[in-house]
């Protein structure tokens, strides 16, 4: 029997066999965890400021921003948007920075969706 004619031959001059499996591997990816960004109601931050925050940081139109602001006002908390961890964290920081700049106590947090 000629080793070079064997279907398992690697056609090397030394006649060694290659053994192993060729696996068709696909990277397994999963969707990133999503986080809700929440605004918390307080008795001091003006409603107009909250609407401005929603428009500038969360890119909401005035009507939707007003609806979210009223929801926060009535219920004590409201969702501004749902994002990946890094984006949610950045949005929260932006809200807190803007609140501090304008000397308002508006608070923002995030929770896993």
C-alpha positions in Angstrom: 0.0 0.0 0.0 1.4 3.4 -1.0 1.0 5.9 1.9 0.9 8.9 -0.5 -2.1 7.6 -2.2 -4.0 7.2 1.1 -6.8 9.8 1.5 -5.4 10.5 5.0 -2.0 11.5 3.7 -0.8 15.0 4.1 1.5 14.7 1.1 4.5 15.5 3.2 7.8 13.8 2.1 8.1 12.1 5.5 4.7 10.3 5.1 3.3 11.4 8.5 -0.5 11.4 8.9 -2.5 14.4 10.0 -5.0 13.4 12.6 -7.7 15.6 14.0 -11.0 17.1 13.2 -11.7 20.2 11.2 -14.5 21.9 13.1 -16.5 24.6 11.5 -16.6 27.0 14.5 -18.6 30.1 14.6 -18.1 32.6 17.3 -21.0 32.5 19.8 -22.2 36.0 20.4 -25.0 37.1 22.7 -26.8 40.3 22.8 -25.5 42.8 25.4 -27.4 43.3 28.6 -29.7 46.3 28.4 -30.2 48.9 31.2 -33.0 51.3 31.8 -32.0 54.9 32.7 -34.3 56.3 35.3 -35.0 59.8 36.4 -36.0 60.3 40.1 -38.5 63.0 41.1 -37.6 65.6 43.6 -39.5 68.7 45.0 -37.0 71.3 43.7 -35.9 70.7 40.1 -38.1 72.7 37.7 -40.2 70.8 35.3 -38.8 72.8 32.4 -35.2 71.8 33.3 -36.2 68.1 33.3 -37.8 68.5 29.8 -34.6 70.2 28.7 -32.5 67.3 30.0 -34.7 64.8 28.2 -34.4 66.7 25.0 -30.6 67.3 25.1 -29.3 64.1 26.6 -31.9 61.6 25.5 -32.8 63.2 22.2 -36.5 63.3 23.0 -38.9 65.6 21.1 -40.6 68.2 23.3 -44.0 66.3 23.5 -42.4 63.0 24.5 -40.0 64.7 27.0 -43.0 66.4 28.6 -44.9 63.1 28.9 -41.8 61.5 30.6 -41.4 64.4 32.9 -45.0 64.3 34.0 -44.8 60.5 34.5 -41.7 61.1 36.8 -43.5 63.9 38.6 -46.6 61.8 39.3 -45.0 58.4 39.9 -41.6 59.4 41.5 -39.6 57.6 38.9 -39.6 57.2 35.1 -37.6 55.5 32.3 -35.8 57.9 29.9 -34.5 55.1 27.7 -32.9 51.7 27.5 -29.3 51.3 26.5 -26.2 49.1 26.7 -24.3 49.4 30.0 -21.7 51.9 28.7 -24.2 54.1 27.1 -26.6 54.1 30.1 -23.7 54.9 32.4 -22.7 57.8 30.2 -26.2 59.1 30.0 -26.5 59.0 33.8 -23.3 60.9 34.2 -24.4 63.5 31.7 -27.7 64.1 33.6 -25.8 64.4 36.9 -23.2 66.8 35.4 -25.9 69.0 33.8 -27.9 69.0 37.1 -24.8 70.0 39.0 -23.9 72.7 36.5 -27.4 74.3 36.8 -27.5 73.7 40.6 -30.5 71.3 40.6 -30.8 68.2 42.7 -32.1 66.0 39.9 -31.0 62.4 40.3 -30.6 59.7 37.7 -29.8 56.0 38.0 -29.8 52.9 35.9 -31.1 49.3 36.4 -30.7 46.1 34.4 -33.7 45.6 32.1 
